Amino acid sequence: MHRLLSAALLIACIGANSQPMMFVRPFLGTWSCRSVNEAGNATRGNITYSTLAGTDTLAFVFNAPGYEVTGYIGYDGKLGRFFEVGSDSSGGSWTQLGSVLPSGMLAFAGHAMYGATSSRTRETEGMPDPAHLRDHTEMQAGGKWTDADNMTCTKTKGR
């Protein structure tokens, strides 16, 4: 897990490009979120996005009762793609690459590892309006895509 995050930092420091980051800079600050998982259970928590010193990469931390996610989101100019890497307190980690949709939302695709099981992932993340952040993640198991998380957030403090 630490190698995954170290690789993301290396990518961020080498390939960061500030122009495409205009799509994620509005994420900066703390957001109050309601997240619904694949079982339909709702959780309330907070996500905070901050800048990673010396780069255009954003670090994020999501905290909810009994669950935490940490990761990074940025843009790799050499690849011409956004990246997101993260890990959670359930022992999972993921890497994804993405691009901007016509709506201004980011679309990511990649893989997640939970234990010895690898799953394909896809995620749509962004701000459908200035007051809200949306993040919808799906995972593929047995050839079928299922909701892993569907989160809506409202900014509580920050830029």
Disulfide bonds with the S-S distance in Angstrom:
Cys33-Cys153 2.10
